[in-house]
Amino acid sequence: MKGTTVNLVVKTQTGTDAFGAPVYTETLEPVDDCLVGQPSSDDVANALALYGKKIAYTIGIPKGDSHNWTDAEVEFFGARYKTVGYPETGIQVNIPLRWGQNVKVERYG
């Protein structure tokens, strides 16, 4: 199996506006070798019931990745997505392939 590159949107606070709200700049950080696949019908139904969001894809994250995938935005296939829920992480040594986490995403903007 061969993964694809997913761009993780990293937001860095660069200041505040006139009302004191934080102002961010966005940079895209590529994460290579991610598996992008369709979610199961159970995943879609559970996410809709738990979060009220429709899952578009599930992303397999390579083992050893240290990025924060909770409430993150990602770009792939020419569109932007937002992660839903928390990444599902297994015990790395007990997982036979190169991917140790799964994160679900919904279509976003």
N, C-alpha and C positions, 0 to 999 in steps of 0.2 A: 504494500500500500504506500501511496505517496501523498503527503500532506500538501497544503497550500499555505500561502502567506496571508495572515490576517493582520490588519493594521489596528493596533490598540490606540485609542485617543487618550493621550495623557494631558490632563489639565493642570496648569501651574498658575497659582495666584500671582498676579503682577501688580496688584494695588487694590484700591477701592474707588468707587464712584462718588459723586457728590452726596449721595444718601448713605454712604457707609457700607454699601453692599460690595462684596468682593468682585473683582474683575479678573478673569482668567484668560490665558492664552492656551491654545490647543496645539499640540504637536502629535504627529503620527509616529508610532513606534512599531516597526514591523516585527511580527512574531512568526518565524518560519515553522514549517512542518506541522500545521494544525489540520485536523480532520474536520471537515464540514459535512454534516449529514442531516437527513430529515429526522425530525423527532417522531417517536412512536405516538399512536393515537392516545395512549394512556398519558404520556407526557403532556400532550396538548390539553387534554381534559383536566388533568391535575393542576396545571399552571393556571388554567382559566378559573377553576374553582378556588385555588389558594390565593392567587394574585390578581385575578381579573384581567390577565394578559394572554394574548394568543402567541404561542411559540412558533417561530418561523424555522429556526435551525438549531441544531445541537453542535457545539464545537468541542472536539477533543484537543486538549492542551498537552503539549509535550512534557514529559517528565523533566523535572529540574527547573521549570519555568518559575520565576519569582515575582511576576507581575501581579497586581491586584485586579482581579476580574469581577469583584463585587460592585454592582451599580456602575459598570463601565460601559463606554461606547466603543464599538468596533466597526471597522469598514472592511468589506470584502464583496466580491461580485458586483462592484460598482454601486453599492448602497450602504447606508449606515444602519446599524442595529444597536440595541441596548440589552445588556445582560439582565436576566430575570432570576431572582433568588440568589442563592449562594452556589459557588462551584462545588460539584460533587467530587471529592477526593478520596482515592483508595490508598491502600498501603502499597507504596511504590514498588517494593521488592516482590510483592505477590501478583503484580499485574504484568502479564507476559509481553505486551507490546510496548511501543515507545511513548504512549500517551497515558498520563496518570490522572488527569482531571477532565471532567465534562462540565460545560457551562451552556445554559440555554439562552437563546437570544430572541427578541421580538423586533419586528421592523420598526425603525425609528427615523423620522424626518426624511 
